[in-house]
Amino acid sequence: MRPDELAAFRATFIEAWAADLARVEDLTMDAARAQAAQRADADLEGALESEHHHLFVVTTTDETVGTLWFSVREGRAFVEDITIAEPHRGHGYGRRALDLMHEVLQRMGVRVVQLNVYAHNPRARALYERVGYEVTGFTMTMRLRG
């Protein structure tokens, strides 16, 4: 990812993450946006120059179809975000981006890759399972009312 692409990525990433946070953490969209921005900015500060963060634009020969962000620390990788734009989903771009990432990580000597997926995103979970990810834990939430 080039520096001129980072601002657009940040804005899109924060909006999408805020929608997820609002849904799973029972926040208003404004509160979710503030939380997503604060957390994202902490991670994205200097990310393009960092040896730990790797940000990519997923493209065809003609257009941008998505983004991929992963981090590597102590021989382990974490998929921070992968997003394929809605009109391009279901065409194999996400799988191909993950396959290429796995090849890069193997060359780096990484043997473990982790990610989080929200329960309300079964399409993403199905993709991750198809390429070999397995569930190793659950986060459970109960909302107390009143």
Beta strands, then each sheet from edge to edge (+ up, - down):
strand 1: 53-59
strand 2: 64-73
strand 3: 76-84
strand 4: 112-115
sheet 1: 1+ 2- 3+ 4+
end
